Amino acid sequence: MAFGQLSNTGIKIMTTYAEALAFEQSVIPIRRRSPEVKPLGHRHRVDEFKIRAANGMVECIYYRTAVVVFRQDGTIIINSDGFNTQSTISFIGRVLGVWGRIFDGKIRLPVKGKEYSIPEGGLKLDSDFNVINPMQECIHKLSRKNLTKVRKQYAPFIKYADSTLRLLGNQFTKEHFAEAFTSPYLELSGLYAPHLANFVSAVEMLFGLINDDSEAKHESHWRAFLTLAWNVKDYSLKVDPRHFKEVFTDLIIGIHRDEVLTAVPLEIGTVAKDRYAKYYNSTWDNYTRNS
């Protein structure tokens, strides 16, 4: 949903359980709906914004997610359910009067002069809007020294790739690249879709070729080289050596993240951009678990 569509919601700001419960009890349910459904804002937008009271809680629901929950004990729970979007931020602002922002891929909510991310299970506030469960944020720093050590493990392939780039220059053809993804190496194409399930197996296959020290290592290195070159070629099939090195280094950092990256905790309630956060997404987590 576009941000502009959330500017005319009919949602009123509520900050306590008593206010939320009183409002919920005053709302007339939508006719001919079973189970009972009550709109949080304009009645014609009930499928987007709903309010529901049960078991000592009042839930303010955005589509299917109880984004803001008022509890009878005075606590408030804010939960995005992983939907870190501007529309979720706007919904929180319309309901609670707390207007956040998206920073470094996460929703950050300002509370009493500080900024907080939403942890798993939701961000919990007490009746005075103090954060009960602040999440410990951290950024990651790269050890250049350790990265150099790790790169030495791949010295034979790096030497091969450098020599091949100098030898071929930019004389690559479609036929060259077609050699990389022939059976049984079709899974290598998954290297270019990190969001897909076969990314992990593609990385494992690629580095199996890179680490091959058998008599067939030249063929393996050639296939691995073409796989990486395919990722950096431009429309005229030219391969920039610097870009090639960057892509290979990117994969090395992901594979060896525990050796080359160190977590640095931030002060509670502060945020900073983590330039290496991408190595801690679900894809690389899956790789680490499987390796």
N, C-alpha and C positions, 0 to 999 in steps of 0.2 A: 504494500500500500504506500502511495506517495505521501510525503509529509504533509502537503497541503490538505489532503483529505481528512487529516486528523485535527484540523483547526476548527471544524464545526461538528463536534461529536455529541454535544449535549451533556457531556460528563461534568459533574460537579466535583470540586476538590473536597476530599475527606482526609482527616489526619488522625482520627481515633476510632476505636472499635464502636463506641457509642454512636458516633455520627454515621458510620457505615451501616450499623444495624438499623438505626432509625430510618435511614434512607431506603434500605432494602425492604423494610416492612411497609413503607409508604408506596412502593412501586406496584402497580397493577400488572399481573402476569399477562403475557401474550395469549390471546384466546386460541383455543384448539391446539395447544402445544402440550404434549405429554412425553416425558415429565415436564413439570412446570418450568417455564423460562421467564426470567425478568430482565428487561433491558437496563443496562447501566447508563446509557445515554439516550439518544433519539430512538424511538421505538422502531423505526424502519431500519435501524442498523443493529438490531438485536443479535444477528448472527455474528457480528464482529465484537460487540461489547455487551457483556452480561454481568449480572451480580447474583451471588448465591450465598445464602446463610445456612450453615449446618454445623453441628458439633462444636459450638463455641467459636466458630470462625465465620468471617464474611470475606468471600472471595470475589475479587474484581478480575474478570476473565477477558482476555484478549484472544479472540478465536477460541482455541482449546486450552490455552495456558492460563493458569491462575497467576497472573503477573504480580498483583498486589494482594496480600492477604492480611486482614486485620484479625488479631486473636483476642479472645476474651481477657487474657492476662495483660493486655496492653501492648504486646509486642506486634511488630509489623514485619512481614516477610516479603522481600522483593525478589522475584525469580524470572529470569528471561528464558529459561529452558533451552539455552543455547542459541536463541534467536537474537544475535547481537546486531540489531538493525535500528535505523533512525525511527521507524514507526513504533518499535517497542519503547524506545526512549521517550517518544512523544506521549505514548499511553501512560507511562509512569508519571510523567509531568502533569498530564491532565487529571489523573486520579489523586496523586499525592502532593503535587506542587514541587516535586524535586526534579529538576531538569538536568539531565546528564549529557554526556557526549560519547562518541566512539573514538577511542584512542588506541592505536596499536592493535586494532581488531577486537577490542573488548569494550563493553559498556562501562563507563566510569561515572559514578554518581557523587555529586558534591554534598557532603554532610558536615556542617559546622566547620567550614574552612578547609576541609581535606577532601581527598578523592578516593573512592573505594570501588574495587571490582566486585562483581557478583560471584561469590563462591558456589560450589556445588551444593545444592540444597537451599540456596537463596541467601541474600544479605538480610540480616536480622537487626532491627532497630528496637530500642525500648521506647516507652511512652514519652520520653523526653528527646527522642530522635538521636540518641547515642548509639553508635554501632556496637553490637554485641559480639559479632564474630568477624572481625576484620581479617582479611586474607593477607598472608605474608607475600608481598610481591617481590620479584627478583628480576634482574637482568643477567645476561650471560656475557662473559668476556672471553675472547679468543687468545689462547697462548700460542704466539707465533713460534716459539721455541719448540713446543710439542708438535705443532703442525709440521714443522720442518723434519722432525724425527719420523713422523708418520709417513710423510711423502717419500722418505728414503726406502720404505717398504715396497714402493712401487717404482723404484729407480729403473729397472729394466724396461718397463712399459713406457715410462716418461721419456727415456732415451730413444726408444723406438718411435714414439709419437713425434718427438722433435725432429728426428731424422726424416720421417715420412713427410712431414709438413714442408721441410726444406726441399726434399726431392720432388714432390709433386707440385709444390707451390699452390696455385689455384686451378690446376688442371684436373679437377674432379668432374666426373660425369654421372649421369643417372645410373648407368650400368655399375659404376663403383658402389654406389649406395645400395643398389638392389641386392648386392652380395651379402649385405649385413643381415637382412631379415628373412633369409631363406630357412626352410625347415631343416633342423628342429629348433631354430633360433628365433621363431616368430615372437616369442614372449619378450624379446628385447625391445619391441615397439612400446611396451608398457612403461618404459623409462620416461616417456614424454607425457605421461598422464598420471602424475603423483596421486591424484584423487581416486584412481582405480585400484582394485584389489591386486592386480598383477604387477604393480609397481615393485613390491618387495621381491617377487621372484625374478623380475627383470634386473634389478640391482644385483641380486645374488648371481644370476647368470653372467652379467657383465663382468663382475669382479672375479668370477671363476675363470673367465677368459683372460683377464688381465694378469691373474696370478699363475697362469699355466706355465710350468717350467719343463714340460715334456718336450719330446722331439717335434710336436705339432704346435709349439708355442708361437712360431711366426704367423701361422694361419690364425691362431686364436687372437694374437695381438692385432692383426689386420682387421679382423671382424670387430673387435672392441674399439679400435681406432675409428672405423667407419660409423659405428653406432654413436660415438660421441660427436664425430664430425657432422653427422646428420642433424644433430641438435643445434649446431652453431652456424651452419651454412646459410648464406643469404639467397635471394631469389635467383642469382646467377651461378649458384653452387660454389661460391668462393667461401673459404674457411679462414677466419681470422685467428691466428695462433694465440693471441691474448685471450680471446673469447673461449677458445678451446681449453686453455689452461684454467680459466675461471669456472667453467662447467665441471671439469674434472675435480678441481679443488672443492667445489660445492658438494659433490658426492662424497669426497673423502671426509669432509667435516661431518656430514650426516652419519656416515658409517662409524666414525671414531669420535662421536660427540663427547663421550664420557672421558676421553683422553685429552681433547683439545679445548673443550669449553668448561668454564667454571661459573657456577651460580653465585651472584653477588646480591645479598638481600638489600632491599630498600627500606627506608623508614616507613613505618605503618602510616597509611593515609597519603602516601606520595606515589607518583607514577613516573615512569621514564620509558622511553622507547627501547625495546629489546631487539636489536638488529639481527640476533640469532634465534629469535623465537620460532622461526619456521622449522628448525630442527627438533622441535619438541611438540609437533603436531601428531595426530593419530597415525599418520603414515609412517613417520620415523619411529614412533613408539612400537608399531607393529614389527618393523624391521629389527629393532633392538630385542624384542621379545623372541623373535624367531631365529636370531643369529646365535 
